[in-house]
Amino acid sequence: MGAVIRIVLADPHPLTRLGMRLVLDRMPRMRILAEVADGDTAVLACQSYHPDLLILDPQLPGPPPEVLIQTLHDNSCASAYSLHRPPPRIVLWTAAPTAPTLHPWLTTGIAASVGKDAPPEVLVATIERVAQGGTYGRTGDDEVVSATPGYPVPARADVEFTPREQQILRLLLLGWSNTHIATALRLTDQTVRNHMRRIYGKLGVHTRAAAIVSARQRGLE
């Protein structure tokens, strides 16, 4: 068994936190250090417990998620961490992982986005992979986007999509999963994943939610 994954859970709903704990307490490698219901307390918990991972609902009361994330990563906060414990990796835990309210900051501090309707095994697998250094898009599709943290890469100024990429992008903007896209276009799942990676590269993003936001900002709907 590998090292224990130390987690802070930040969600405003007590029943949601209880459900998360019931799932994760069964996992020998996962330990919830603290449960919090607002953003300010989430920052304090991360400073106090030095978790490996923060599971964050973006609707948390308190500072906006991008402010909370920046606080966890800026120099003044980082100095509170042990020299051997960097700021936690962040998994966005949301009821609407592809909603327009998810801003491009998803690519600056979020390692993964998991829908609250995802099966427990998807959540557990995401936590395991993020703890190992992976970066993922909407993990209901269980799609690996990158093996490195999701910091932004420059978007290409001359973005041009092939006809097939345009088809896939339109379905992506409708919230379709990779499997549904593959079925509709009579493609294999792997072919769709390959197209998605190229679309991400052209948009300069690393996650499914950030690709949707970026495409909408460019008027590609």
PyMOL commands that place a pseudoatom at each C-alpha (Angstrom):
pseudoatom trace, name=CA, resn=MET, resi=1, chain=A, elem=C, hetatm=0, pos=[0.000, 0.000, 0.000]
pseudoatom trace, name=CA, resn=GLY, resi=2, chain=A, elem=C, hetatm=0, pos=[1.333, 3.457, -0.908]
pseudoatom trace, name=CA, resn=ALA, resi=3, chain=A, elem=C, hetatm=0, pos=[1.477, 6.594, 1.193]
pseudoatom trace, name=CA, resn=VAL, resi=4, chain=A, elem=C, hetatm=0, pos=[-1.754, 7.882, 2.719]
pseudoatom trace, name=CA, resn=ILE, resi=5, chain=A, elem=C, hetatm=0, pos=[-3.444, 10.649, 0.704]
pseudoatom trace, name=CA, resn=ARG, resi=6, chain=A, elem=C, hetatm=0, pos=[-4.267, 13.436, 3.150]
pseudoatom trace, name=CA, resn=ILE, resi=7, chain=A, elem=C, hetatm=0, pos=[-7.431, 15.371, 2.222]
pseudoatom trace, name=CA, resn=VAL, resi=8, chain=A, elem=C, hetatm=0, pos=[-9.304, 18.512, 3.240]
pseudoatom trace, name=CA, resn=LEU, resi=9, chain=A, elem=C, hetatm=0, pos=[-12.944, 18.486, 2.123]
pseudoatom trace, name=CA, resn=ALA, resi=10, chain=A, elem=C, hetatm=0, pos=[-14.533, 21.894, 1.458]
pseudoatom trace, name=CA, resn=ASP, resi=11, chain=A, elem=C, hetatm=0, pos=[-18.262, 21.696, 0.717]
pseudoatom trace, name=CA, resn=PRO, resi=12, chain=A, elem=C, hetatm=0, pos=[-21.140, 23.796, 2.129]
pseudoatom trace, name=CA, resn=HIS, resi=13, chain=A, elem=C, hetatm=0, pos=[-23.566, 20.857, 2.411]
pseudoatom trace, name=CA, resn=PRO, resi=14, chain=A, elem=C, hetatm=0, pos=[-23.323, 18.574, 5.488]
pseudoatom trace, name=CA, resn=LEU, resi=15, chain=A, elem=C, hetatm=0, pos=[-25.004, 15.624, 3.768]
pseudoatom trace, name=CA, resn=THR, resi=16, chain=A, elem=C, hetatm=0, pos=[-22.629, 15.879, 0.816]
pseudoatom trace, name=CA, resn=ARG, resi=17, chain=A, elem=C, hetatm=0, pos=[-19.646, 15.881, 3.155]
pseudoatom trace, name=CA, resn=LEU, resi=18, chain=A, elem=C, hetatm=0, pos=[-21.093, 12.882, 4.998]
pseudoatom trace, name=CA, resn=GLY, resi=19, chain=A, elem=C, hetatm=0, pos=[-21.505, 10.983, 1.735]
pseudoatom trace, name=CA, resn=MET, resi=20, chain=A, elem=C, hetatm=0, pos=[-17.939, 11.806, 0.722]
pseudoatom trace, name=CA, resn=ARG, resi=21, chain=A, elem=C, hetatm=0, pos=[-16.637, 10.592, 4.069]
pseudoatom trace, name=CA, resn=LEU, resi=22, chain=A, elem=C, hetatm=0, pos=[-18.605, 7.335, 3.833]
pseudoatom trace, name=CA, resn=VAL, resi=23, chain=A, elem=C, hetatm=0, pos=[-16.937, 6.678, 0.471]
pseudoatom trace, name=CA, resn=LEU, resi=24, chain=A, elem=C, hetatm=0, pos=[-13.403, 7.725, 1.360]
pseudoatom trace, name=CA, resn=ASP, resi=25, chain=A, elem=C, hetatm=0, pos=[-13.299, 6.204, 4.843]
pseudoatom trace, name=CA, resn=ARG, resi=26, chain=A, elem=C, hetatm=0, pos=[-13.486, 2.802, 3.132]
pseudoatom trace, name=CA, resn=MET, resi=27, chain=A, elem=C, hetatm=0, pos=[-10.280, 3.566, 1.248]
pseudoatom trace, name=CA, resn=PRO, resi=28, chain=A, elem=C, hetatm=0, pos=[-7.194, 2.516, 3.269]
pseudoatom trace, name=CA, resn=ARG, resi=29, chain=A, elem=C, hetatm=0, pos=[-4.990, 5.074, 1.503]
pseudoatom trace, name=CA, resn=MET, resi=30, chain=A, elem=C, hetatm=0, pos=[-7.300, 8.075, 1.994]
pseudoatom trace, name=CA, resn=ARG, resi=31, chain=A, elem=C, hetatm=0, pos=[-7.697, 10.147, 5.136]
pseudoatom trace, name=CA, resn=ILE, resi=32, chain=A, elem=C, hetatm=0, pos=[-9.945, 13.201, 5.534]
pseudoatom trace, name=CA, resn=LEU, resi=33, chain=A, elem=C, hetatm=0, pos=[-8.090, 15.588, 7.839]
pseudoatom trace, name=CA, resn=ALA, resi=34, chain=A, elem=C, hetatm=0, pos=[-10.800, 18.235, 8.045]
pseudoatom trace, name=CA, resn=GLU, resi=35, chain=A, elem=C, hetatm=0, pos=[-14.257, 19.121, 6.723]
pseudoatom trace, name=CA, resn=VAL, resi=36, chain=A, elem=C, hetatm=0, pos=[-15.064, 22.802, 6.178]
pseudoatom trace, name=CA, resn=ALA, resi=37, chain=A, elem=C, hetatm=0, pos=[-18.095, 24.719, 4.915]
pseudoatom trace, name=CA, resn=ASP, resi=38, chain=A, elem=C, hetatm=0, pos=[-16.607, 28.036, 3.711]
pseudoatom trace, name=CA, resn=GLY, resi=39, chain=A, elem=C, hetatm=0, pos=[-13.596, 29.327, 1.805]
pseudoatom trace, name=CA, resn=ASP, resi=40, chain=A, elem=C, hetatm=0, pos=[-11.857, 31.160, 4.646]
pseudoatom trace, name=CA, resn=THR, resi=41, chain=A, elem=C, hetatm=0, pos=[-11.925, 28.058, 6.817]
pseudoatom trace, name=CA, resn=ALA, resi=42, chain=A, elem=C, hetatm=0, pos=[-10.654, 26.006, 3.868]
pseudoatom trace, name=CA, resn=VAL, resi=43, chain=A, elem=C, hetatm=0, pos=[-7.552, 28.191, 3.676]
pseudoatom trace, name=CA, resn=LEU, resi=44, chain=A, elem=C, hetatm=0, pos=[-6.982, 27.901, 7.443]
pseudoatom trace, name=CA, resn=ALA, resi=45, chain=A, elem=C, hetatm=0, pos=[-7.426, 24.124, 7.302]
pseudoatom trace, name=CA, resn=CYS, resi=46, chain=A, elem=C, hetatm=0, pos=[-4.880, 23.834, 4.498]
pseudoatom trace, name=CA, resn=GLN, resi=47, chain=A, elem=C, hetatm=0, pos=[-2.422, 25.981, 6.436]
pseudoatom trace, name=CA, resn=SER, resi=48, chain=A, elem=C, hetatm=0, pos=[-2.955, 23.927, 9.586]
pseudoatom trace, name=CA, resn=TYR, resi=49, chain=A, elem=C, hetatm=0, pos=[-3.062, 20.385, 8.206]
pseudoatom trace, name=CA, resn=HIS, resi=50, chain=A, elem=C, hetatm=0, pos=[-0.874, 20.650, 5.072]
pseudoatom trace, name=CA, resn=PRO, resi=51, chain=A, elem=C, hetatm=0, pos=[-3.060, 18.223, 3.051]
pseudoatom trace, name=CA, resn=ASP, resi=52, chain=A, elem=C, hetatm=0, pos=[-1.973, 16.569, -0.163]
pseudoatom trace, name=CA, resn=LEU, resi=53, chain=A, elem=C, hetatm=0, pos=[-5.311, 17.340, -1.760]
pseudoatom trace, name=CA, resn=LEU, resi=54, chain=A, elem=C, hetatm=0, pos=[-8.186, 19.820, -1.383]
pseudoatom trace, name=CA, resn=ILE, resi=55, chain=A, elem=C, hetatm=0, pos=[-11.620, 18.754, -2.634]
pseudoatom trace, name=CA, resn=LEU, resi=56, chain=A, elem=C, hetatm=0, pos=[-13.372, 22.038, -3.366]
pseudoatom trace, name=CA, resn=ASP, resi=57, chain=A, elem=C, hetatm=0, pos=[-16.971, 22.947, -4.205]
pseudoatom trace, name=CA, resn=PRO, resi=58, chain=A, elem=C, hetatm=0, pos=[-16.792, 26.205, -6.249]
pseudoatom trace, name=CA, resn=GLN, resi=59, chain=A, elem=C, hetatm=0, pos=[-20.073, 27.363, -4.660]
pseudoatom trace, name=CA, resn=LEU, resi=60, chain=A, elem=C, hetatm=0, pos=[-18.408, 27.497, -1.249]
pseudoatom trace, name=CA, resn=PRO, resi=61, chain=A, elem=C, hetatm=0, pos=[-19.341, 30.644, 0.762]
pseudoatom trace, name=CA, resn=GLY, resi=62, chain=A, elem=C, hetatm=0, pos=[-16.521, 33.128, 1.176]
pseudoatom trace, name=CA, resn=PRO, resi=63, chain=A, elem=C, hetatm=0, pos=[-13.903, 34.307, -1.327]
pseudoatom trace, name=CA, resn=PRO, resi=64, chain=A, elem=C, hetatm=0, pos=[-14.389, 33.312, -4.985]
pseudoatom trace, name=CA, resn=PRO, resi=65, chain=A, elem=C, hetatm=0, pos=[-12.627, 30.070, -5.898]
pseudoatom trace, name=CA, resn=GLU, resi=66, chain=A, elem=C, hetatm=0, pos=[-9.980, 31.853, -7.968]
pseudoatom trace, name=CA, resn=VAL, resi=67, chain=A, elem=C, hetatm=0, pos=[-9.103, 34.031, -4.957]
pseudoatom trace, name=CA, resn=LEU, resi=68, chain=A, elem=C, hetatm=0, pos=[-8.978, 31.023, -2.645]
pseudoatom trace, name=CA, resn=ILE, resi=69, chain=A, elem=C, hetatm=0, pos=[-6.750, 29.150, -5.078]
pseudoatom trace, name=CA, resn=GLN, resi=70, chain=A, elem=C, hetatm=0, pos=[-4.438, 32.128, -5.474]
pseudoatom trace, name=CA, resn=THR, resi=71, chain=A, elem=C, hetatm=0, pos=[-4.226, 32.498, -1.689]
pseudoatom trace, name=CA, resn=LEU, resi=72, chain=A, elem=C, hetatm=0, pos=[-3.133, 28.893, -1.376]
pseudoatom trace, name=CA, resn=HIS, resi=73, chain=A, elem=C, hetatm=0, pos=[-0.417, 29.402, -3.992]
pseudoatom trace, name=CA, resn=ASP, resi=74, chain=A, elem=C, hetatm=0, pos=[0.890, 32.899, -3.365]
pseudoatom trace, name=CA, resn=ASN, resi=75, chain=A, elem=C, hetatm=0, pos=[4.160, 33.541, -1.562]
pseudoatom trace, name=CA, resn=SER, resi=76, chain=A, elem=C, hetatm=0, pos=[2.666, 34.808, 1.684]
pseudoatom trace, name=CA, resn=CYS, resi=77, chain=A, elem=C, hetatm=0, pos=[0.591, 31.680, 2.142]
pseudoatom trace, name=CA, resn=ALA, resi=78, chain=A, elem=C, hetatm=0, pos=[3.195, 29.257, 0.833]
pseudoatom trace, name=CA, resn=SER, resi=79, chain=A, elem=C, hetatm=0, pos=[5.553, 30.334, 3.608]
pseudoatom trace, name=CA, resn=ALA, resi=80, chain=A, elem=C, hetatm=0, pos=[3.147, 28.771, 6.110]
pseudoatom trace, name=CA, resn=TYR, resi=81, chain=A, elem=C, hetatm=0, pos=[3.688, 25.359, 4.608]
pseudoatom trace, name=CA, resn=SER, resi=82, chain=A, elem=C, hetatm=0, pos=[6.301, 22.870, 5.615]
pseudoatom trace, name=CA, resn=LEU, resi=83, chain=A, elem=C, hetatm=0, pos=[9.296, 22.894, 3.307]
pseudoatom trace, name=CA, resn=HIS, resi=84, chain=A, elem=C, hetatm=0, pos=[8.386, 19.330, 2.400]
pseudoatom trace, name=CA, resn=ARG, resi=85, chain=A, elem=C, hetatm=0, pos=[4.682, 19.992, 1.748]
pseudoatom trace, name=CA, resn=PRO, resi=86, chain=A, elem=C, hetatm=0, pos=[3.721, 22.255, -1.172]
pseudoatom trace, name=CA, resn=PRO, resi=87, chain=A, elem=C, hetatm=0, pos=[0.205, 23.711, -1.397]
pseudoatom trace, name=CA, resn=PRO, resi=88, chain=A, elem=C, hetatm=0, pos=[-2.402, 20.994, -1.957]
pseudoatom trace, name=CA, resn=ARG, resi=89, chain=A, elem=C, hetatm=0, pos=[-3.486, 19.827, -5.354]
pseudoatom trace, name=CA, resn=ILE, resi=90, chain=A, elem=C, hetatm=0, pos=[-7.130, 20.739, -5.949]
pseudoatom trace, name=CA, resn=VAL, resi=91, chain=A, elem=C, hetatm=0, pos=[-10.020, 18.634, -7.208]
pseudoatom trace, name=CA, resn=LEU, resi=92, chain=A, elem=C, hetatm=0, pos=[-13.082, 20.675, -8.156]
pseudoatom trace, name=CA, resn=TRP, resi=93, chain=A, elem=C, hetatm=0, pos=[-16.181, 18.923, -6.803]
pseudoatom trace, name=CA, resn=THR, resi=94, chain=A, elem=C, hetatm=0, pos=[-19.206, 20.442, -8.489]
pseudoatom trace, name=CA, resn=ALA, resi=95, chain=A, elem=C, hetatm=0, pos=[-22.756, 19.786, -9.557]
pseudoatom trace, name=CA, resn=ALA, resi=96, chain=A, elem=C, hetatm=0, pos=[-22.073, 21.467, -12.932]
pseudoatom trace, name=CA, resn=PRO, resi=97, chain=A, elem=C, hetatm=0, pos=[-18.504, 20.748, -14.134]
pseudoatom trace, name=CA, resn=THR, resi=98, chain=A, elem=C, hetatm=0, pos=[-19.203, 22.163, -17.592]
pseudoatom trace, name=CA, resn=ALA, resi=99, chain=A, elem=C, hetatm=0, pos=[-21.220, 25.224, -16.558]
pseudoatom trace, name=CA, resn=PRO, resi=100, chain=A, elem=C, hetatm=0, pos=[-20.217, 28.681, -17.866]
pseudoatom trace, name=CA, resn=THR, resi=101, chain=A, elem=C, hetatm=0, pos=[-19.530, 29.703, -14.257]
pseudoatom trace, name=CA, resn=LEU, resi=102, chain=A, elem=C, hetatm=0, pos=[-16.302, 27.697, -14.383]
pseudoatom trace, name=CA, resn=HIS, resi=103, chain=A, elem=C, hetatm=0, pos=[-13.709, 30.288, -15.348]
pseudoatom trace, name=CA, resn=PRO, resi=104, chain=A, elem=C, hetatm=0, pos=[-10.375, 29.868, -17.147]
pseudoatom trace, name=CA, resn=TRP, resi=105, chain=A, elem=C, hetatm=0, pos=[-8.708, 29.752, -13.717]
pseudoatom trace, name=CA, resn=LEU, resi=106, chain=A, elem=C, hetatm=0, pos=[-9.495, 26.039, -13.915]
pseudoatom trace, name=CA, resn=THR, resi=107, chain=A, elem=C, hetatm=0, pos=[-6.174, 25.742, -15.736]
pseudoatom trace, name=CA, resn=THR, resi=108, chain=A, elem=C, hetatm=0, pos=[-4.183, 27.611, -13.092]
pseudoatom trace, name=CA, resn=GLY, resi=109, chain=A, elem=C, hetatm=0, pos=[-4.800, 25.620, -9.950]
pseudoatom trace, name=CA, resn=ILE, resi=110, chain=A, elem=C, hetatm=0, pos=[-7.281, 22.821, -10.564]
pseudoatom trace, name=CA, resn=ALA, resi=111, chain=A, elem=C, hetatm=0, pos=[-5.891, 19.348, -11.119]
pseudoatom trace, name=CA, resn=ALA, resi=112, chain=A, elem=C, hetatm=0, pos=[-9.274, 17.763, -11.878]
pseudoatom trace, name=CA, resn=SER, resi=113, chain=A, elem=C, hetatm=0, pos=[-12.985, 18.467, -12.167]
pseudoatom trace, name=CA, resn=VAL, resi=114, chain=A, elem=C, hetatm=0, pos=[-15.418, 15.808, -10.936]
pseudoatom trace, name=CA, resn=GLY, resi=115, chain=A, elem=C, hetatm=0, pos=[-19.189, 16.024, -11.179]
pseudoatom trace, name=CA, resn=LYS, resi=116, chain=A, elem=C, hetatm=0, pos=[-21.190, 15.284, -8.046]
pseudoatom trace, name=CA, resn=ASP, resi=117, chain=A, elem=C, hetatm=0, pos=[-23.174, 12.832, -10.151]
pseudoatom trace, name=CA, resn=ALA, resi=118, chain=A, elem=C, hetatm=0, pos=[-20.032, 10.782, -10.861]
pseudoatom trace, name=CA, resn=PRO, resi=119, chain=A, elem=C, hetatm=0, pos=[-19.957, 7.201, -9.523]
pseudoatom trace, name=CA, resn=PRO, resi=120, chain=A, elem=C, hetatm=0, pos=[-17.928, 6.776, -6.307]
pseudoatom trace, name=CA, resn=GLU, resi=121, chain=A, elem=C, hetatm=0, pos=[-15.317, 4.723, -8.122]
pseudoatom trace, name=CA, resn=VAL, resi=122, chain=A, elem=C, hetatm=0, pos=[-14.662, 7.647, -10.496]
pseudoatom trace, name=CA, resn=LEU, resi=123, chain=A, elem=C, hetatm=0, pos=[-14.111, 10.002, -7.562]
pseudoatom trace, name=CA, resn=VAL, resi=124, chain=A, elem=C, hetatm=0, pos=[-11.756, 7.547, -5.875]
pseudoatom trace, name=CA, resn=ALA, resi=125, chain=A, elem=C, hetatm=0, pos=[-9.804, 6.913, -9.087]
pseudoatom trace, name=CA, resn=THR, resi=126, chain=A, elem=C, hetatm=0, pos=[-9.495, 10.657, -9.685]
pseudoatom trace, name=CA, resn=ILE, resi=127, chain=A, elem=C, hetatm=0, pos=[-8.141, 11.276, -6.196]
pseudoatom trace, name=CA, resn=GLU, resi=128, chain=A, elem=C, hetatm=0, pos=[-5.622, 8.451, -6.644]
pseudoatom trace, name=CA, resn=ARG, resi=129, chain=A, elem=C, hetatm=0, pos=[-4.405, 9.756, -9.994]
pseudoatom trace, name=CA, resn=VAL, resi=130, chain=A, elem=C, hetatm=0, pos=[-4.268, 13.408, -8.966]
pseudoatom trace, name=CA, resn=ALA, resi=131, chain=A, elem=C, hetatm=0, pos=[-2.306, 12.447, -5.862]
pseudoatom trace, name=CA, resn=GLN, resi=132, chain=A, elem=C, hetatm=0, pos=[0.190, 10.771, -8.192]
pseudoatom trace, name=CA, resn=GLY, resi=133, chain=A, elem=C, hetatm=0, pos=[0.617, 13.975, -10.196]
pseudoatom trace, name=CA, resn=GLY, resi=134, chain=A, elem=C, hetatm=0, pos=[-2.030, 13.613, -12.900]
pseudoatom trace, name=CA, resn=THR, resi=135, chain=A, elem=C, hetatm=0, pos=[-4.184, 16.410, -14.295]
pseudoatom trace, name=CA, resn=TYR, resi=136, chain=A, elem=C, hetatm=0, pos=[-7.635, 15.599, -15.600]
pseudoatom trace, name=CA, resn=GLY, resi=137, chain=A, elem=C, hetatm=0, pos=[-10.649, 17.075, -17.311]
pseudoatom trace, name=CA, resn=ARG, resi=138, chain=A, elem=C, hetatm=0, pos=[-14.213, 16.121, -16.527]
pseudoatom trace, name=CA, resn=THR, resi=139, chain=A, elem=C, hetatm=0, pos=[-13.496, 12.749, -15.006]
pseudoatom trace, name=CA, resn=GLY, resi=140, chain=A, elem=C, hetatm=0, pos=[-16.916, 11.307, -15.675]
pseudoatom trace, name=CA, resn=ASP, resi=141, chain=A, elem=C, hetatm=0, pos=[-15.237, 10.479, -18.994]
pseudoatom trace, name=CA, resn=ASP, resi=142, chain=A, elem=C, hetatm=0, pos=[-12.143, 9.240, -17.140]
pseudoatom trace, name=CA, resn=GLU, resi=143, chain=A, elem=C, hetatm=0, pos=[-9.914, 11.034, -19.625]
pseudoatom trace, name=CA, resn=VAL, resi=144, chain=A, elem=C, hetatm=0, pos=[-6.269, 11.736, -18.873]
pseudoatom trace, name=CA, resn=VAL, resi=145, chain=A, elem=C, hetatm=0, pos=[-5.357, 15.172, -20.187]
pseudoatom trace, name=CA, resn=SER, resi=146, chain=A, elem=C, hetatm=0, pos=[-1.832, 15.575, -18.895]
pseudoatom trace, name=CA, resn=ALA, resi=147, chain=A, elem=C, hetatm=0, pos=[0.648, 14.005, -16.512]
pseudoatom trace, name=CA, resn=THR, resi=148, chain=A, elem=C, hetatm=0, pos=[1.769, 17.371, -15.160]
pseudoatom trace, name=CA, resn=PRO, resi=149, chain=A, elem=C, hetatm=0, pos=[0.022, 20.104, -13.161]
pseudoatom trace, name=CA, resn=GLY, resi=150, chain=A, elem=C, hetatm=0, pos=[-2.549, 22.064, -15.140]
pseudoatom trace, name=CA, resn=TYR, resi=151, chain=A, elem=C, hetatm=0, pos=[-0.832, 25.411, -15.474]
pseudoatom trace, name=CA, resn=PRO, resi=152, chain=A, elem=C, hetatm=0, pos=[-1.886, 27.427, -18.526]
pseudoatom trace, name=CA, resn=VAL, resi=153, chain=A, elem=C, hetatm=0, pos=[-0.175, 27.177, -21.864]
pseudoatom trace, name=CA, resn=PRO, resi=154, chain=A, elem=C, hetatm=0, pos=[-0.449, 29.979, -24.427]
pseudoatom trace, name=CA, resn=ALA, resi=155, chain=A, elem=C, hetatm=0, pos=[-3.416, 29.667, -26.752]
pseudoatom trace, name=CA, resn=ARG, resi=156, chain=A, elem=C, hetatm=0, pos=[-2.539, 29.709, -30.411]
pseudoatom trace, name=CA, resn=ALA, resi=157, chain=A, elem=C, hetatm=0, pos=[-3.372, 33.043, -31.997]
pseudoatom trace, name=CA, resn=ASP, resi=158, chain=A, elem=C, hetatm=0, pos=[-4.346, 31.412, -35.306]
pseudoatom trace, name=CA, resn=VAL, resi=159, chain=A, elem=C, hetatm=0, pos=[-6.781, 28.804, -34.002]
pseudoatom trace, name=CA, resn=GLU, resi=160, chain=A, elem=C, hetatm=0, pos=[-8.222, 26.795, -36.864]
pseudoatom trace, name=CA, resn=PHE, resi=161, chain=A, elem=C, hetatm=0, pos=[-10.182, 23.615, -36.383]
pseudoatom trace, name=CA, resn=THR, resi=162, chain=A, elem=C, hetatm=0, pos=[-10.578, 20.813, -38.895]
pseudoatom trace, name=CA, resn=PRO, resi=163, chain=A, elem=C, hetatm=0, pos=[-14.165, 19.929, -39.899]
pseudoatom trace, name=CA, resn=ARG, resi=164, chain=A, elem=C, hetatm=0, pos=[-14.052, 16.910, -37.569]
pseudoatom trace, name=CA, resn=GLU, resi=165, chain=A, elem=C, hetatm=0, pos=[-12.731, 19.007, -34.690]
pseudoatom trace, name=CA, resn=GLN, resi=166, chain=A, elem=C, hetatm=0, pos=[-15.548, 21.486, -35.297]
pseudoatom trace, name=CA, resn=GLN, resi=167, chain=A, elem=C, hetatm=0, pos=[-18.094, 18.654, -35.055]
pseudoatom trace, name=CA, resn=ILE, resi=168, chain=A, elem=C, hetatm=0, pos=[-16.594, 17.408, -31.813]
pseudoatom trace, name=CA, resn=LEU, resi=169, chain=A, elem=C, hetatm=0, pos=[-16.322, 20.908, -30.379]
pseudoatom trace, name=CA, resn=ARG, resi=170, chain=A, elem=C, hetatm=0, pos=[-20.020, 21.589, -31.040]
pseudoatom trace, name=CA, resn=LEU, resi=171, chain=A, elem=C, hetatm=0, pos=[-20.988, 18.397, -29.202]
pseudoatom trace, name=CA, resn=LEU, resi=172, chain=A, elem=C, hetatm=0, pos=[-18.560, 19.211, -26.402]
pseudoatom trace, name=CA, resn=LEU, resi=173, chain=A, elem=C, hetatm=0, pos=[-20.284, 22.568, -25.946]
pseudoatom trace, name=CA, resn=LEU, resi=174, chain=A, elem=C, hetatm=0, pos=[-23.594, 20.726, -25.633]
pseudoatom trace, name=CA, resn=GLY, resi=175, chain=A, elem=C, hetatm=0, pos=[-22.147, 18.780, -22.700]
pseudoatom trace, name=CA, resn=TRP, resi=176, chain=A, elem=C, hetatm=0, pos=[-21.805, 15.448, -24.509]
pseudoatom trace, name=CA, resn=SER, resi=177, chain=A, elem=C, hetatm=0, pos=[-19.420, 12.859, -23.074]
pseudoatom trace, name=CA, resn=ASN, resi=178, chain=A, elem=C, hetatm=0, pos=[-16.628, 11.332, -25.157]
pseudoatom trace, name=CA, resn=THR, resi=179, chain=A, elem=C, hetatm=0, pos=[-18.569, 8.076, -25.386]
pseudoatom trace, name=CA, resn=HIS, resi=180, chain=A, elem=C, hetatm=0, pos=[-21.687, 9.816, -26.710]
pseudoatom trace, name=CA, resn=ILE, resi=181, chain=A, elem=C, hetatm=0, pos=[-19.616, 11.818, -29.200]
pseudoatom trace, name=CA, resn=ALA, resi=182, chain=A, elem=C, hetatm=0, pos=[-17.918, 8.656, -30.424]
pseudoatom trace, name=CA, resn=THR, resi=183, chain=A, elem=C, hetatm=0, pos=[-21.274, 6.909, -30.895]
pseudoatom trace, name=CA, resn=ALA, resi=184, chain=A, elem=C, hetatm=0, pos=[-22.862, 9.853, -32.709]
pseudoatom trace, name=CA, resn=LEU, resi=185, chain=A, elem=C, hetatm=0, pos=[-19.923, 10.324, -35.092]
pseudoatom trace, name=CA, resn=ARG, resi=186, chain=A, elem=C, hetatm=0, pos=[-19.167, 6.594, -35.446]
pseudoatom trace, name=CA, resn=LEU, resi=187, chain=A, elem=C, hetatm=0, pos=[-15.660, 6.977, -34.091]
pseudoatom trace, name=CA, resn=THR, resi=188, chain=A, elem=C, hetatm=0, pos=[-13.696, 4.998, -31.533]
pseudoatom trace, name=CA, resn=ASP, resi=189, chain=A, elem=C, hetatm=0, pos=[-13.291, 6.433, -28.038]
pseudoatom trace, name=CA, resn=GLN, resi=190, chain=A, elem=C, hetatm=0, pos=[-9.539, 6.695, -28.622]
pseudoatom trace, name=CA, resn=THR, resi=191, chain=A, elem=C, hetatm=0, pos=[-10.050, 8.710, -31.812]
pseudoatom trace, name=CA, resn=VAL, resi=192, chain=A, elem=C, hetatm=0, pos=[-12.285, 11.136, -29.935]
pseudoatom trace, name=CA, resn=ARG, resi=193, chain=A, elem=C, hetatm=0, pos=[-9.687, 11.448, -27.162]
pseudoatom trace, name=CA, resn=ASN, resi=194, chain=A, elem=C, hetatm=0, pos=[-7.016, 12.222, -29.759]
pseudoatom trace, name=CA, resn=HIS, resi=195, chain=A, elem=C, hetatm=0, pos=[-9.185, 14.949, -31.291]
pseudoatom trace, name=CA, resn=MET, resi=196, chain=A, elem=C, hetatm=0, pos=[-9.916, 16.339, -27.832]
pseudoatom trace, name=CA, resn=ARG, resi=197, chain=A, elem=C, hetatm=0, pos=[-6.221, 16.646, -27.030]
pseudoatom trace, name=CA, resn=ARG, resi=198, chain=A, elem=C, hetatm=0, pos=[-5.653, 18.589, -30.242]
pseudoatom trace, name=CA, resn=ILE, resi=199, chain=A, elem=C, hetatm=0, pos=[-8.629, 20.857, -29.447]
pseudoatom trace, name=CA, resn=TYR, resi=200, chain=A, elem=C, hetatm=0, pos=[-7.223, 21.487, -25.958]
pseudoatom trace, name=CA, resn=GLY, resi=201, chain=A, elem=C, hetatm=0, pos=[-3.850, 22.362, -27.457]
pseudoatom trace, name=CA, resn=LYS, resi=202, chain=A, elem=C, hetatm=0, pos=[-5.355, 24.833, -29.911]
pseudoatom trace, name=CA, resn=LEU, resi=203, chain=A, elem=C, hetatm=0, pos=[-7.379, 26.498, -27.160]
pseudoatom trace, name=CA, resn=GLY, resi=204, chain=A, elem=C, hetatm=0, pos=[-4.432, 26.538, -24.768]
pseudoatom trace, name=CA, resn=VAL, resi=205, chain=A, elem=C, hetatm=0, pos=[-6.222, 24.645, -21.994]
pseudoatom trace, name=CA, resn=HIS, resi=206, chain=A, elem=C, hetatm=0, pos=[-5.840, 21.393, -20.098]
pseudoatom trace, name=CA, resn=THR, resi=207, chain=A, elem=C, hetatm=0, pos=[-9.363, 20.532, -18.962]
pseudoatom trace, name=CA, resn=ARG, resi=208, chain=A, elem=C, hetatm=0, pos=[-12.753, 19.882, -20.501]
pseudoatom trace, name=CA, resn=ALA, resi=209, chain=A, elem=C, hetatm=0, pos=[-14.458, 22.659, -18.534]
pseudoatom trace, name=CA, resn=ALA, resi=210, chain=A, elem=C, hetatm=0, pos=[-11.763, 25.190, -19.467]
pseudoatom trace, name=CA, resn=ALA, resi=211, chain=A, elem=C, hetatm=0, pos=[-12.094, 24.198, -23.142]
pseudoatom trace, name=CA, resn=ILE, resi=212, chain=A, elem=C, hetatm=0, pos=[-15.822, 24.965, -23.004]
pseudoatom trace, name=CA, resn=VAL, resi=213, chain=A, elem=C, hetatm=0, pos=[-15.229, 28.343, -21.378]
pseudoatom trace, name=CA, resn=SER, resi=214, chain=A, elem=C, hetatm=0, pos=[-12.464, 29.236, -23.843]
pseudoatom trace, name=CA, resn=ALA, resi=215, chain=A, elem=C, hetatm=0, pos=[-14.527, 28.187, -26.861]
pseudoatom trace, name=CA, resn=ARG, resi=216, chain=A, elem=C, hetatm=0, pos=[-17.498, 30.242, -25.701]
pseudoatom trace, name=CA, resn=GLN, resi=217, chain=A, elem=C, hetatm=0, pos=[-15.313, 33.278, -25.100]
pseudoatom trace, name=CA, resn=ARG, resi=218, chain=A, elem=C, hetatm=0, pos=[-14.073, 32.960, -28.672]
pseudoatom trace, name=CA, resn=GLY, resi=219, chain=A, elem=C, hetatm=0, pos=[-17.642, 32.844, -29.977]
pseudoatom trace, name=CA, resn=LEU, resi=220, chain=A, elem=C, hetatm=0, pos=[-17.276, 29.269, -31.216]
pseudoatom trace, name=CA, resn=GLU, resi=221, chain=A, elem=C, hetatm=0, pos=[-20.754, 28.103, -30.160]
for i in range(1, 221): cmd.bond("trace and resi %d" % i, "trace and resi %d" % (i + 1))
show_as sticks, trace
zoom trace
